[in-house]
């Protein structure tokens, strides 16, 4: 929040901030400079400094902040505008925020014309303009019915969000409904985190012990903001889809005009408040109470994590065995949140490819992990080393198991079928050899069974055929349904349903049409995450059934 360095920020925190409309807190901008300048002005006033000295002190402080935070478009814009305002303060002349903003934008674009095409710069300018133009009017109107501090706390984030919404629609085709309440809750912690963090950054080169003492309350403030982001990101309809481009912008403008016309009259305002209150109750209370996901009594869920694998096996209330973690932390973490999984007694990483282990930290996040099973054959050294380092840092046991190893979790009996560490199976290159070393699991429940085949290719499938492929009800199709499938292997499973975890419009051609055709010819019904989202396996009338998310 102080220097704008997010290189070590948890990926899920980044996604939560984006969903909650708090991403601007991760970037150094005029708001940070305004907070520092305000703190310096307060100190100068208490010290009895004259107006000119206070203005000079603000300029020095803002310059120091810009150096610590490193120059960026938003920092440069805020620095120039803040300097203009400080000069006006020091000379005793009336400050005109919009004039300062306009002059700043003009100077910066003349200096660097490329800024005119940067969305980040445009968002920064729009947010500042919204605060300068809209916030004072909204604050004054609301101050008639509430304390002035509360009116200002509501008006500032609301004005900024209103100003940037048209740009966000052009950029992403989304509307953030959780942004205003999230910013209201986070606002009290932003100033302490920024000011104390800035002081710690200045003092650290001189005294690290003192800097650590100062940064602790800043850390508490940052923790509160992260908590708010997590809560807001989990709200139903935190972000809603919206047509992107000019169509979305025109539609938004039309709706905004209609809303303005309605809110002009007292009757319209009362009706709007009643509708908004009723909608909020329906979304927050009635929605979760009547939600049909996760499907009742679910045994297995294939999470929609894009081009990768992540499966969840129920192991009791709040517990689950997880098989693979997908390519990124965010999607698998959200899937586990939806399933209310807090404890993972066993995590199986079938093989060390990024689309199966890249989301490891998402599984580990805020959950108790018993142990992690990995493939005994490590051809992909880079990902294997990264996984081992992460587990060692967190003091989580890393196991290698043999075929025949068996566990019982909840209703599930899980048996390892492959690979054999003494007999690595070659393939078409290093990638195929790693795929063929996937940990293969047979899962049995009282109502049926499933074969989780990792990313096996034809060579490993033929090897498994020779040792015996058990007939199952559900097949997790190997390697995202690629064309390298053994027809004899697919037939031997005798599966009634096949689950394929695959990303929409991926560059690999997954799933292959030949594989889909073979499964269909065998009488197997195919379910795909790119079309149906999360897939749940549930007991139904003494058998297993597959339920796509949202249709249960």
N, C-alpha and C positions, 0 to 999 in steps of 0.2 A: 504493500500500500504506500510505502514511502518512496522507494526507488524504482518501482515498476518492474522489478525482476520477478517473473513468474516461472522461471525455468525449473524450480524444484517444488512448485505448487502441485498438490495432489490433483490428478486429472478429474476425479469426481467432484472435487471442490470447484474446479473451473466450470464444469457442466452445471452444478447447482447454482453458481453465481449467474450464469447465462440464463437459466430457466427462471430465476427469481428476479431478473432485471437489475442485478447488482454488479454486472461486469465492469461498469465504469469505476468501481472501487479498486479493481486490479490494475488500473492504468493511472499513471500520474497525470493530473489535469489541473485546470484552474481551481477546482474545488480544494485540492490539497494546498495550493498556494494561498487561497483565501483563508483557510484555517490557520496556516502558519502566520500570515500577515495579521489576522485578528488577534492571535495570541501575543504577537510582538507589540501590537498597539496597546493591549491591556497592560503588559509589563511596562511599556513606556509611560502610560498614564499613571500607574502606581508609583513609578520612579520620579514623577514630577517633571518629565522632559517636556520642553516646549513643542509646539505643533510642527515646526520645521525639523526638529531633531527626530520626532516620531516618524515623520515621513521618510527621512533619510534612513532611519533604522529599518523601516519596512522594506525599502529598496534593497538594502544590504542582505536582509534575511531572505528575501525572495531570490536574490541572486545566488546565495549560498544553497538554498533549496534546489534551485535548478541545476547547480553543479553536482550535488549529491544524487539527484534523481536522473541525471543525464538528459540532455536536450532531446525533446521530441516535439512533433507538431503542436500538440495540445499544451505542453509546457511552455514552448516559445510564445504561443498565442497568449496564454495567461500571464506570462512574465511581462510581455510588452504592455498588455492592458493594465496589469497591476501597477507597473511603473508609472504609466500615465495617470492612473488614479492616485498614486502616492504623491506624485508631483503636485496634483491639484490639491491634495490634502496639505502638503507642506506650504503651498502658497496661499492657502485659505480660500481658494476659489471653489465654486460649486462644481461638484463632479457630475458628469453626465455619462452614465454607464454605457448607454447605447452608442453614444458618440465615440467613446473609448474603444468599444468593441468593433465598431465599423472601421475606425482608423487602423486598429490592429490588424483586422482581416485584410484590409487593403495593402498595408505595408508588407505583411507576410507573403501575400500572393505575388506582389511585385518582386519580392526578394526570391521567392521560390514558387513559380507558377504551378509546379506539380502538385502543390497542396490542394489546388482547386478540384482535383480528381480523387482525393482521398476521403473515403467515407468517415474515417476516424476524425479527421479535422472538421468535416461537416457536422458530425454528431456533437463534437465539443462546442462548436460555435452555436449550433441550434440550442443545446442545453443551456448555455450561458444566456442567449437571447431570450429563451423562455423564462428563465429566472428573473431577468431584468424587466421584461415587459408584462408577463402574466402574473408572476408571483405577488408583486405588491398589491395589485387589484384584488386578486383572490384572497390574499391575507386580510385586507381591510374589510372586505365583505363578510368574511367568516369571523372576524374579531368582534363583530356585533353580538354574536351568539356563543362565543367561547373565549377562553383566555388568549391573549395576544400571542404568547409563546406557542400555544397549541395550533393556532391559526397559521403561524409562520412555518411550523414544523410540517403541516399538511400541505401548505401552498407551494413550498419550494420544490419538493420531489414531484408533486403533481404537475407543476408547470414545466419542469425539465422533461418529464415523461411525455407530456402532451406535445412538446416541441420536437422531440426526437422520433415520435411514433411514425410520422410520414416517411422519414428516412429509413426506419427499421422495416417498414412495409416494403419499400423499394428494394432493400438489401436482402431480406430473408423470407418475406411472405408470412410473417408471424406477428401476432399481437400478444404482448405480455400483460396478462390480467393481474398477475401477482406482484407486479413491479412496485406499485404505489404503496400497498401495505408493507411490503418487504423493506422498502427504503425508509418508511416511517419508523419501523422497529429498529433498523440498523443505524439510523442517523445519530442517536446519542453516543454511540461507541466510535463513530468515525473520527471525531476531533481528538479524543484522547489517544487513539491508536496512531494517528498521523503525527501529532505534536510530540508525543513521547518517543515514537519511533525515530523521528527526525533528530531529536536530542540524543538518542542513543547512538545514531549513526555518526553524529558529530563528535561525541565523547569517546567512542570506541577506540580510535587510534591513540588516545591519550591514556585512558583508564578503562580496560575491559571489564573489571569488576564493577565499577560504577555504572557502566553502560548496561551490564546484565541486570543490575538492580532497577534501573529506569525502565528497561524493556519488559519487565514482568507484568506490570499493569497494562502495558500496551498489548501484551499477549492475551490477557483476559478480555480486552476489548475486541481483539481480532477473533477470539473464540466465540464471542457472542454474535458477531456478524456471520461467522460460518454457520452457527446454529440457526440463525434466521434464514440463511440461504437454503439450508437443508429442509427446513420446515416449509418454506415457500415453494421450493421445487417439487415437493411431494403433494402440494395441493392439487385437487382435480382442476383441470383446465388452467394450470399455471400459465401455459402458453397455448394459444389456439391458432390453427392454420388460417391463412388469409391470402387472397390472390396477390401474387407478387407483381412488381412493375407498375406501370401507369394505371392498369385496370384496378388494382388494389388501392392505389392512391385516390383515384376518382371515387371509388366506392366508399372509402373512408371519409372523404370530404363530404359526400352526400349525406352519410349517416351523421357526421358531426354537425352539419347544418340543421338536420332534422332534430337532433337532440337539443341544439341550442334553441330552436323555436319552441320546443316543448318546455324546456326549463325556464323560459322567459316568464311564464305564468305560474302563479303560486299553486294552482291546481295541478299543473304538469309536474312541478317539483315534488309535490306530495305523492303523486302517482309514481314518479320515478324512484323515490326513496322506498316506497312500499314494494315495488317490483324488485329493486336491487336487494332489499332485505330478504324478501322471499326467495329469490334466486340463491343468495348466499347460504341461507338455511338449507335449501334443497341440495346444494352442491356439497356443503361441509358435513351435514348430518344425515339427510335422507339418502344421498348417493352412496356413501360408504356402507350404510346399513343394508342397502338393497343390492350392493354390487355382487355380481356373479363370478368375479374373478378374485382369487384363484378358484378353480372349479372344486366343488365340494368333494372331499375324499381323494384328492389328487395323489397319485403315486409317483409320477414322473412328469417333469416339465422340460421341454426343449425351449430354451430362451431364444428369442429373436435378437441376436447380437451382430447381425450383418454377416459378412463373409467370414465365418468361423464357427466354432462349436462351444456350447455351454449347456450342460444338462444337469438337472436337479432331481435327486431321488429323495422322497420324503423319508425321514428317519424318526418321526414323532413330532410333537408340538414344538414349533420353533427350531427344529433341527432338520438338517438335510445333508446327504452326501452329494458333493458337486463333482461332476466329471467335465474337465476342461473349463477354461475361463474366457474364451472368446478373444478377439484381437485387442480390445480396449477395456479399461476398468469400468467406465460408466455404464454401458448396457447391462453387463452381468450384475453389477451392484444394484441397479434399479430393478432387475428381475428378482433378485433375492429379497429386496425390500418389499416388492409386491407380494411375495410368497411368505413374508414375515419370518424369514430365516435369520436367526441370531447366532446359531451354533452350527459349525461344520465339523463333525467328528472325523470325517475323512474327505480329502480332496484328491482326486485322481487327475493327473496331467498326462494324457495318453502319450504324447510325444512333444518334443521341444520345437514346435513351429510357432511363429508369432500369432497366427490366427487361433491357436489353442492355449497359449500361455501369456499373451500380451495383456490380458485383463486380470492377471493374478492379484494385483493390489486391490482391485475392485471386490474380489471375493474376501480378501483378508480384512477389508475395511470395517472396523467396529464389530468384528465377529471373533468368536473363540474358535480356533482351529486345532483339531486333535493331531493330525499328521497328514503328510502329503506323499502320495505314491507317484513315482516317476518311472519312465521307461528305463530298463537296464541298459539299453543300447543308445549311446549318445553320439550321434554323428554330427548334429548341429550344436557345436560347442558354444557358440555365442549365447544362444538362448538358454542352454543348459546351465551355463555359468551364471547368467543373470538370475535365473530361478533359484539356484543353490545359494547365491549370495543373499538374496532377499529372505529366504527361509532361515538362513543362518543368523542374519541380523535380527530377525524376530524370534529366534530360538524355537522354531517349529521343526519337529522331526521330519526328516526326508527318508522315505523308505523305497527300496527296490524289492519287488515281490516276485515269486515264481508262479507259473501256471498251477492251478489247484488251490491256491490261497483262497480262503473263504471268510466272509464276514456276515453278520446279521445286524441289520439296523431297522428298527421298526418292523414293518411287515415284509421287508425286502431281504432276500438272501442273495449276496453278491459273490460270484465266483470268477476268478481270473482264468482266462483261457489261453492268453498269449501276451507277450512274446517269450520265446526261449532265448535266454541271454547267451547260451553256448552256441547258438546256431543263427547268427544274423542273416537276414534274407536280403539278397541284392535286388536292385531295381534299376530303373532307367535314370541313373544319376544319384547324387547325394540326397536330393529331396525325396525321391522314391524310397531310398533305403531307410530314411527316417520315418516316412509314412508306414512302411512295412513293419517298423518296430513299435507300432502303436500298442498300448495296453488294451486288450479286448476283454470286455466284461459280459458275463451272462447274469441277468437279474431275474429272479423268480419271486412272484407274489402268489398268494393263495388263489387268485383269479386268473393268472396268466404269467407270461414271461417276455423278456426283451433282450435283444442282442445289441450291445453297444460296441461297434466295430471300428471306432477311431477313424483313421485315414488309410486303412488297408488298401493296397492295390492288388492287382491280379496275382502276383507271385505269392504274397502272404495269404491271400484268400485260398489259393490252391493248396498251400501248406496246411491251412486250417481244415480244409476238406479232408485231407488224408488222416488227420487226428480225430475228425468227427465234428461236424457242425450240428448243434442241437436245433431241432425245430422250435420256433418261437412264434409268439403272436405279433410282436412288434420288432421291426428291424430299424436300427439307426443306420441309414445307408452310409457306407464308408465314403470318405473323401468328398463330401458335399455333392454326391451323385455324379462324380466324374465319369468319363467314358471308360476308364480302366477298371472295369468290373468283370469278374468271372461269372458267366451265365450259370455255371453249375453251382457256384456258391450261393447266388441269389435264389436259385431253385431249392437248394438244400435247406434254407431257413424256413420255408413254408409259411412265411409271414403273411398275415392278413392286412397289415398296415405298415407302411414305410415312412419314416420321418427323415426329411432332408433339411439340414441347416445350411442356408445359403443366403448370400447378400443379393439384393435386387440389382439388376444390370451390372453384375460383376464382369471383370475382364477375362475370366477363365473359362467362360462358356458352361459354367455349372448351373443347374444339373444338365448333363448331356441328354439329348433327346433319345439316344439309343438306350440309355439306362432307364429312362421313364417308360419307354416302350416295352422293354423286357419285363419290368415290374408289372406293368398293366397286363401284359400277355399272361403273366403268372397268376393273375387275379388279385394282385396286391394293390390296395388303395394308397395313393401317394399323397402325403401332406408336406407342404413346403413353408418355411418361415417367411420367405420373401413375399408370399401371397397371403398367408393367414396369421402372421405374427407368432407369438408364443403358442406352443402346442402342449396341451396337457393330456396325460394318459390317466384314465379314471376307471374304477370298477363299475360295471353296468350289467345288471342281470346275469351275474356269474361269469362275465367275460370282461375283457379290456376294451375300452372305447377311447377314441381320440377326440378331444374337444379343442378347437382353435379358440384363442382368446376372444372374448366378446360375444360368443355364441352359446355360452354355457348357461 
